[in-house]
Amino acid sequence: MSSDARPSVVLLSGGLDSTTVLAIAAAEAPVYALSFAYGQRHAVELACAARQAARFGARAHEVVDLRHMGRLVASATALIEGSAHAVPKGEPVDAADRIPITYVPARNTLFLSYALAWAEALGARDLWIGVNALDYSGYPDCRPEFIAAFEALANRATKAGVEGDLFRIRTPLLELTKAEIIARGVDLGVDYGDTVSCYAPVTAGDGDLPLACGACDSCQLRRRGFATAGVADPTRYVG
Amino acid sequence: MSSDARPSVVLLSGGLDSTTVLAIAAAEAPVYALSFAYGQRHAVELACAARQAARFGARAHEVVDLRHMGRLVASATALIEGSAHAVPKGEPVDAADRIPITYVPARNTLFLSYALAWAEALGARDLWIGVNALDYSGYPDCRPEFIAAFEALANRATKAGVEGDLFRIRTPLLELTKAEIIARGVDLGVDYGDTVSCYAPVTAGDGDLPLACGACDSCQLRRRGFATAGVADPTRYVG
């Protein structure tokens, strides 16, 4: 990485995908990492995000408090702590034919909007996000059409954009399988043992990372990814 | 208004424009009002917003705390309390040839993203925003191109949108002059004495609304609007 390269902003949840994106982005330019506390059931991922940001030399790591909005949308999603909806477990993952109850209204729109605001103030133009349209859960805001629409918006919404200094939404995982993502991250030295994918982790009680349920969509995709990649899965599952 | 009409979400700053939009929207359907505390110098407008929301029968009025993001973008705008930039005063307002230092990076993108999230959870599909492309300050995120790009995004980003239950961004002020906005609001019973436009209001010290500076872009546009509309300006100015 050239230290005088233009900085970029990386959306970092502390999960497998965004940590891989952090590693890819940090190899190209100085990075600013941005995370969100929105009352997610899997908030332990934020501690992973902080450690991964430090590991990859982020110039700053900000955690935006979105719990207020989390409460306002809790009726519509299972992914918020306190929601009446349970996280589905043990159902087959099939992206094509449904949008599951773990969908959070406008989540990636909000995340990218924050990244855009911060990036414009920092002079950064690349916004990195770990969306993936293959091994994913069918969320509308993980598809290429969404990314293209957000990039178009960013360059009409901002002073930099309308002046021709264009923002780019960088999605290096968009067309990769989970196994390919894992292989890429292993090459870049990502410690996947310090990432969390599970939507409903179970506290281990030993001060360590919680146990992954092994059954939610996200756990199923992660397990399958490690198996297909032929990489030992460092995740500790309940079952 | 029909009480079984589908509800809508109104972005409400407590200023002249958004209060007029609230009145227009409330005449059509039940409204949910959404405001933001982002460290703006003119935070007194939030108290006006709360009173106006109550006056027009909003089902709820939420104030989202954006101060964290306000700090992150403070270096790039004069509109945030604590910014090193001063609010310009006494300069001629001319929308066409500049984007002023009172521009806040990605502000309307963030505001509409929050409105979108809340609307999807509420079952609302109309998002109302008081942008205006005539008597305005040249902000990129007040132009029709921005609004069209956000609407396109909203319908690619959300479960409702991709399922064909489309969101609309409603901008009744887009092509109106400030004088026309005021005339419309007066017809709808808006009390403009309880709205704040000034970017740098001065505390009156008598517990009442602060005095408007009379010289910032926003004050100039407001003053001129009342004069052109032939409506008595209820604003208390310093000068």
HADDOCK unambig.tbl for C-alpha pairs under 7 A between the chains (distance, minus, plus):
assign (segid A and resid 64 and name CA) (segid B and resid 68 and name CA) 6.74 0.50 0.50
assign (segid A and resid 68 and name CA) (segid B and resid 64 and name CA) 6.73 0.50 0.50
assign (segid A and resid 72 and name CA) (segid B and resid 118 and name CA) 6.15 0.50 0.50
assign (segid A and resid 73 and name CA) (segid B and resid 117 and name CA) 6.75 0.50 0.50
assign (segid A and resid 73 and name CA) (segid B and resid 118 and name CA) 5.98 0.50 0.50
assign (segid A and resid 73 and name CA) (segid B and resid 121 and name CA) 5.18 0.50 0.50
assign (segid A and resid 75 and name CA) (segid B and resid 121 and name CA) 6.58 0.50 0.50
assign (segid A and resid 76 and name CA) (segid B and resid 121 and name CA) 5.32 0.50 0.50
assign (segid A and resid 99 and name CA) (segid B and resid 159 and name CA) 7.00 0.50 0.50
assign (segid A and resid 105 and name CA) (segid B and resid 117 and name CA) 4.95 0.50 0.50
assign (segid A and resid 105 and name CA) (segid B and resid 120 and name CA) 6.26 0.50 0.50
assign (segid A and resid 105 and name CA) (segid B and resid 121 and name CA) 6.85 0.50 0.50
assign (segid A and resid 105 and name CA) (segid B and resid 158 and name CA) 6.33 0.50 0.50
assign (segid A and resid 106 and name CA) (segid B and resid 113 and name CA) 6.82 0.50 0.50
assign (segid A and resid 106 and name CA) (segid B and resid 116 and name CA) 6.49 0.50 0.50
assign (segid A and resid 106 and name CA) (segid B and resid 117 and name CA) 4.91 0.50 0.50
assign (segid A and resid 106 and name CA) (segid B and resid 157 and name CA) 6.26 0.50 0.50
assign (segid A and resid 106 and name CA) (segid B and resid 158 and name CA) 5.93 0.50 0.50
assign (segid A and resid 109 and name CA) (segid B and resid 113 and name CA) 6.18 0.50 0.50
assign (segid A and resid 109 and name CA) (segid B and resid 157 and name CA) 6.83 0.50 0.50
assign (segid A and resid 110 and name CA) (segid B and resid 110 and name CA) 6.58 0.50 0.50
assign (segid A and resid 110 and name CA) (segid B and resid 113 and name CA) 5.43 0.50 0.50
assign (segid A and resid 110 and name CA) (segid B and resid 114 and name CA) 6.79 0.50 0.50
assign (segid A and resid 113 and name CA) (segid B and resid 106 and name CA) 6.83 0.50 0.50
assign (segid A and resid 113 and name CA) (segid B and resid 109 and name CA) 6.18 0.50 0.50
assign (segid A and resid 113 and name CA) (segid B and resid 110 and name CA) 5.43 0.50 0.50
assign (segid A and resid 114 and name CA) (segid B and resid 110 and name CA) 6.79 0.50 0.50
assign (segid A and resid 116 and name CA) (segid B and resid 106 and name CA) 6.50 0.50 0.50
assign (segid A and resid 117 and name CA) (segid B and resid 73 and name CA) 6.74 0.50 0.50
assign (segid A and resid 117 and name CA) (segid B and resid 105 and name CA) 4.95 0.50 0.50
assign (segid A and resid 117 and name CA) (segid B and resid 106 and name CA) 4.90 0.50 0.50
assign (segid A and resid 118 and name CA) (segid B and resid 72 and name CA) 6.13 0.50 0.50
assign (segid A and resid 118 and name CA) (segid B and resid 73 and name CA) 5.99 0.50 0.50
assign (segid A and resid 120 and name CA) (segid B and resid 105 and name CA) 6.26 0.50 0.50
assign (segid A and resid 121 and name CA) (segid B and resid 73 and name CA) 5.19 0.50 0.50
assign (segid A and resid 121 and name CA) (segid B and resid 75 and name CA) 6.60 0.50 0.50
assign (segid A and resid 121 and name CA) (segid B and resid 76 and name CA) 5.33 0.50 0.50
assign (segid A and resid 121 and name CA) (segid B and resid 105 and name CA) 6.84 0.50 0.50
assign (segid A and resid 140 and name CA) (segid B and resid 156 and name CA) 6.63 0.50 0.50
assign (segid A and resid 140 and name CA) (segid B and resid 157 and name CA) 5.49 0.50 0.50
assign (segid A and resid 140 and name CA) (segid B and resid 158 and name CA) 5.88 0.50 0.50
assign (segid A and resid 140 and name CA) (segid B and resid 159 and name CA) 6.26 0.50 0.50
assign (segid A and resid 141 and name CA) (segid B and resid 157 and name CA) 4.64 0.50 0.50
assign (segid A and resid 141 and name CA) (segid B and resid 158 and name CA) 6.67 0.50 0.50
assign (segid A and resid 145 and name CA) (segid B and resid 156 and name CA) 6.66 0.50 0.50
assign (segid A and resid 146 and name CA) (segid B and resid 153 and name CA) 6.58 0.50 0.50
assign (segid A and resid 146 and name CA) (segid B and resid 156 and name CA) 5.29 0.50 0.50
assign (segid A and resid 146 and name CA) (segid B and resid 157 and name CA) 5.64 0.50 0.50
assign (segid A and resid 149 and name CA) (segid B and resid 152 and name CA) 6.79 0.50 0.50
assign (segid A and resid 149 and name CA) (segid B and resid 153 and name CA) 5.12 0.50 0.50
assign (segid A and resid 150 and name CA) (segid B and resid 153 and name CA) 6.15 0.50 0.50
assign (segid A and resid 152 and name CA) (segid B and resid 149 and name CA) 6.79 0.50 0.50
assign (segid A and resid 153 and name CA) (segid B and resid 146 and name CA) 6.57 0.50 0.50
assign (segid A and resid 153 and name CA) (segid B and resid 149 and name CA) 5.11 0.50 0.50
assign (segid A and resid 153 and name CA) (segid B and resid 150 and name CA) 6.15 0.50 0.50
assign (segid A and resid 156 and name CA) (segid B and resid 140 and name CA) 6.63 0.50 0.50
assign (segid A and resid 156 and name CA) (segid B and resid 145 and name CA) 6.67 0.50 0.50
assign (segid A and resid 156 and name CA) (segid B and resid 146 and name CA) 5.31 0.50 0.50
assign (segid A and resid 157 and name CA) (segid B and resid 106 and name CA) 6.28 0.50 0.50
assign (segid A and resid 157 and name CA) (segid B and resid 109 and name CA) 6.85 0.50 0.50
assign (segid A and resid 157 and name CA) (segid B and resid 140 and name CA) 5.50 0.50 0.50
assign (segid A and resid 157 and name CA) (segid B and resid 141 and name CA) 4.65 0.50 0.50
assign (segid A and resid 157 and name CA) (segid B and resid 146 and name CA) 5.64 0.50 0.50
assign (segid A and resid 158 and name CA) (segid B and resid 105 and name CA) 6.33 0.50 0.50
assign (segid A and resid 158 and name CA) (segid B and resid 106 and name CA) 5.95 0.50 0.50
assign (segid A and resid 158 and name CA) (segid B and resid 140 and name CA) 5.89 0.50 0.50
assign (segid A and resid 158 and name CA) (segid B and resid 141 and name CA) 6.68 0.50 0.50
assign (segid A and resid 159 and name CA) (segid B and resid 140 and name CA) 6.26 0.50 0.50
